[in-house]
Amino acid sequence: MADTKTNNTKISIKVFVDKLKKRVVYAEADYTFVDILFSFMTLPLGTIVRLLGKHDDTKLDPLGSLKNLYRSLNDLPESYFATEDCKYMLLNPRSLAYHQCRKLQLRIDDTEPMTMRHFECRHIKIMRYINGLCKDFDSEYCIFCGRWLELIVLSGDTDDCVGGGGFVSDIANFIITDDLCVEPSSSATSIRLLKDLGITDMNHLEETRLEMSSYQMLYFLKLALSIDCPFTYLVFSKIKSSPKLAISGQDITLNQYCHLMNKKVSASSKMILEVSLQKSTGKLLFAEANEDFVDFLFGILSIPLGTVVGTLMNGASSISCIDNIFKSISSMSVGRYIKSQDIKDMLLKPHFGQHYSSKNQVFPLSCAVRDSDTKHKDPSVDGGFMKQYGLFMITDDLTITPSSLVSTVNILKKLDVLLEDIEKREVSVGLEEVSRINLNMSTFYAYFHWR
């Protein structure tokens, strides 16, 4: 259920505008805004896709084919998953900072807290767990005494957050530039920024205020993922330079950082795909893959944004605003501005919990055991989210469907490809191949070496 109080809450920030050039010079805000800005790093990709789907600004589409991947996950029947809870968990991923973010002044992530539901016999210590826990009995009565079991619902939410909620000091003020560099507020910083922007006449500056709700902060996240001047766009509804659609317009690959990944890939960890290419153009039509590769793709949605930028991209994703937030956190001192080293690590490496880690996750990512992990049974089976022996069709825009004659015919009709112009190839995919992934995912297979 939505939190009414949270929905009605707004935070206020000062924005200084260059009246002549119609641009925002910088904003000044307290911890409430910076906490939320930093919390962007903790959001899993799947959560970002789901949340930004509420905004219908078609001019900005920073998520590319990640939307198709999430939609495919949502549309795939539960019968293809190892357990009925695997699909729900993948659709609603949580980072290790989930509970910390629930304590911020504006709650932008509306993912419901985990609950533990079980039937309990009050006469004999017997329980039948549901919602991701062990299901020992098929009926709702005790198999020993014959009495009805009582349904018990316990919230999986917890208040034992590091620092009691929030990431930065609640007595500090911050300056945020138009491209989201965050620094502690001081007169020296203000003067330096004004000089850097060539502003010498203070009469050209005008102060205004922005009132930000949860919905508007989500839109601000969409802007931060899309362009390099979100404040100017928010105030003037314009882009001061040509749009930099940070994800969808650039080829952001992991290849240049592959040397940072010290995981050796053995032949056994390779996944096999059968791809169909158009011989005349070399264009990928679709691929067929087993459950292991689809398991890996769906698992990408559980990776937090900060982990993608920091761990996989070494802080240089080419998404300027997101990179600047990451660098600002990295350079900010612990104690005076960021509450603790644990908090800083949570923001820079917000790795997912143990239950989101699949045996088919080829990225060298670590996971941690959370309290909720110990309370809930791992819904995966033998380390995987998908049932064995599944066969799926995957298009170049990451639309995934069960493999069938109907889906094959529909794809070929849509692409208008002759049967004699189709070539089949078998490829193996491991860390070396996925390191060439375009993070937009719109041309996913173009970065593989066909062999």
ChimeraX attribute file (.defattr): number of C-alpha atoms within 10 A of each C-alpha:
attribute: neighborCount
match mode: 1-to-1
recipient: residues
	/A:1	6
	/A:2	9
	/A:3	9
	/A:4	8
	/A:5	8
	/A:6	15
	/A:7	14
	/A:8	10
	/A:9	14
	/A:10	17
	/A:11	16
	/A:12	15
	/A:13	15
	/A:14	16
	/A:15	25
	/A:16	19
	/A:17	22
	/A:18	20
	/A:19	14
	/A:20	8
	/A:21	10
	/A:22	14
	/A:23	21
	/A:24	26
	/A:25	24
	/A:26	23
	/A:27	22
	/A:28	22
	/A:29	20
	/A:30	21
	/A:31	20
	/A:32	21
	/A:33	22
	/A:34	21
	/A:35	21
	/A:36	22
	/A:37	18
	/A:38	24
	/A:39	26
	/A:40	23
	/A:41	27
	/A:42	26
	/A:43	29
	/A:44	26
	/A:45	25
	/A:46	26
	/A:47	25
	/A:48	21
	/A:49	23
	/A:50	17
	/A:51	19
	/A:52	19
	/A:53	14
	/A:54	11
	/A:55	13
	/A:56	10
	/A:57	11
	/A:58	6
	/A:59	8
	/A:60	16
	/A:61	21
	/A:62	24
	/A:63	24
	/A:64	19
	/A:65	22
	/A:66	25
	/A:67	23
	/A:68	19
	/A:69	24
	/A:70	24
	/A:71	18
	/A:72	17
	/A:73	22
	/A:74	14
	/A:75	11
	/A:76	14
	/A:77	13
	/A:78	17
	/A:79	11
	/A:80	19
	/A:81	22
	/A:82	19
	/A:83	19
	/A:84	17
	/A:85	19
	/A:86	23
	/A:87	23
	/A:88	16
	/A:89	18
	/A:90	22
	/A:91	21
	/A:92	19
	/A:93	23
	/A:94	29
	/A:95	27
	/A:96	22
	/A:97	24
	/A:98	21
	/A:99	20
	/A:100	23
	/A:101	25
	/A:102	21
	/A:103	14
	/A:104	19
	/A:105	20
	/A:106	24
	/A:107	21
	/A:108	23
	/A:109	19
	/A:110	15
	/A:111	18
	/A:112	13
	/A:113	15
	/A:114	18
	/A:115	17
	/A:116	18
	/A:117	18
	/A:118	21
	/A:119	22
	/A:120	20
	/A:121	22
	/A:122	13
	/A:123	11
	/A:124	11
	/A:125	8
	/A:126	16
	/A:127	22
	/A:128	22
	/A:129	20
	/A:130	19
	/A:131	17
	/A:132	22
	/A:133	17
	/A:134	15
	/A:135	15
	/A:136	11
	/A:137	15
	/A:138	8
	/A:139	12
	/A:140	18
	/A:141	18
	/A:142	22
	/A:143	14
	/A:144	10
	/A:145	10
	/A:146	10
	/A:147	14
	/A:148	15
	/A:149	20
	/A:150	16
	/A:151	15
	/A:152	12
	/A:153	11
	/A:154	10
	/A:155	11
	/A:156	17
	/A:157	15
	/A:158	13
	/A:159	11
	/A:160	11
	/A:161	16
	/A:162	16
	/A:163	13
	/A:164	11
	/A:165	20
	/A:166	25
	/A:167	28
	/A:168	26
	/A:169	19
	/A:170	14
	/A:171	9
	/A:172	14
	/A:173	20
	/A:174	19
	/A:175	23
	/A:176	23
	/A:177	22
	/A:178	21
	/A:179	22
	/A:180	24
	/A:181	19
	/A:182	26
	/A:183	19
	/A:184	18
	/A:185	16
	/A:186	11
	/A:187	8
	/A:188	8
	/A:189	14
	/A:190	16
	/A:191	12
	/A:192	11
	/A:193	16
	/A:194	15
	/A:195	11
	/A:196	9
	/A:197	10
	/A:198	9
	/A:199	15
	/A:200	11
	/A:201	8
	/A:202	9
	/A:203	9
	/A:204	13
	/A:205	18
	/A:206	13
	/A:207	12
	/A:208	12
	/A:209	13
	/A:210	15
	/A:211	12
	/A:212	18
	/A:213	20
	/A:214	21
	/A:215	17
	/A:216	15
	/A:217	20
	/A:218	22
	/A:219	21
	/A:220	18
	/A:221	20
	/A:222	23
	/A:223	22
	/A:224	27
	/A:225	24
	/A:226	26
	/A:227	24
	/A:228	25
	/A:229	24
	/A:230	27
	/A:231	28
	/A:232	22
	/A:233	18
	/A:234	16
	/A:235	16
	/A:236	14
	/A:237	10
	/A:238	16
	/A:239	18
	/A:240	17
	/A:241	9
	/A:242	9
	/A:243	14
	/A:244	19
	/A:245	20
	/A:246	25
	/A:247	23
	/A:248	21
	/A:249	14
	/A:250	15
	/A:251	18
	/A:252	21
	/A:253	21
	/A:254	22
	/A:255	19
	/A:256	12
	/A:257	15
	/A:258	18
	/A:259	11
	/A:260	13
	/A:261	15
	/A:262	9
	/A:263	13
	/A:264	12
	/A:265	12
	/A:266	9
	/A:267	10
	/A:268	7
	/A:269	16
	/A:270	19
	/A:271	18
	/A:272	16
	/A:273	18
	/A:274	16
	/A:275	22
	/A:276	20
	/A:277	18
	/A:278	19
	/A:279	13
	/A:280	10
	/A:281	8
	/A:282	12
	/A:283	14
	/A:284	19
	/A:285	19
	/A:286	23
	/A:287	22
	/A:288	22
	/A:289	21
	/A:290	20
	/A:291	22
	/A:292	23
	/A:293	23
	/A:294	23
	/A:295	19
	/A:296	21
	/A:297	19
	/A:298	24
	/A:299	22
	/A:300	21
	/A:301	24
	/A:302	25
	/A:303	26
	/A:304	29
	/A:305	28
	/A:306	29
	/A:307	24
	/A:308	25
	/A:309	21
	/A:310	21
	/A:311	21
	/A:312	22
	/A:313	23
	/A:314	15
	/A:315	21
	/A:316	19
	/A:317	22
	/A:318	18
	/A:319	22
	/A:320	21
	/A:321	25
	/A:322	29
	/A:323	23
	/A:324	19
	/A:325	24
	/A:326	25
	/A:327	17
	/A:328	18
	/A:329	23
	/A:330	16
	/A:331	10
	/A:332	16
	/A:333	15
	/A:334	17
	/A:335	11
	/A:336	13
	/A:337	20
	/A:338	20
	/A:339	19
	/A:340	18
	/A:341	12
	/A:342	14
	/A:343	22
	/A:344	20
	/A:345	13
	/A:346	22
	/A:347	27
	/A:348	25
	/A:349	24
	/A:350	31
	/A:351	29
	/A:352	27
	/A:353	22
	/A:354	17
	/A:355	25
	/A:356	29
	/A:357	23
	/A:358	20
	/A:359	15
	/A:360	21
	/A:361	21
	/A:362	21
	/A:363	18
	/A:364	14
	/A:365	17
	/A:366	13
	/A:367	16
	/A:368	16
	/A:369	12
	/A:370	14
	/A:371	13
	/A:372	17
	/A:373	15
	/A:374	11
	/A:375	13
	/A:376	19
	/A:377	16
	/A:378	19
	/A:379	24
	/A:380	24
	/A:381	15
	/A:382	12
	/A:383	15
	/A:384	25
	/A:385	32
	/A:386	27
	/A:387	19
	/A:388	14
	/A:389	10
	/A:390	15
	/A:391	18
	/A:392	19
	/A:393	23
	/A:394	23
	/A:395	22
	/A:396	18
	/A:397	19
	/A:398	24
	/A:399	18
	/A:400	26
	/A:401	19
	/A:402	16
	/A:403	17
	/A:404	11
	/A:405	8
	/A:406	8
	/A:407	14
	/A:408	13
	/A:409	11
	/A:410	11
	/A:411	15
	/A:412	15
	/A:413	11
	/A:414	8
	/A:415	11
	/A:416	9
	/A:417	14
	/A:418	10
	/A:419	9
	/A:420	8
	/A:421	13
	/A:422	18
	/A:423	15
	/A:424	12
	/A:425	12
	/A:426	13
	/A:427	16
	/A:428	16
	/A:429	18
	/A:430	22
	/A:431	20
	/A:432	20
	/A:433	18
	/A:434	19
	/A:435	23
	/A:436	22
	/A:437	21
	/A:438	21
	/A:439	23
	/A:440	21
	/A:441	24
	/A:442	21
	/A:443	18
	/A:444	19
	/A:445	24
	/A:446	15
	/A:447	15
	/A:448	17
	/A:449	12
	/A:450	13
	/A:451	7
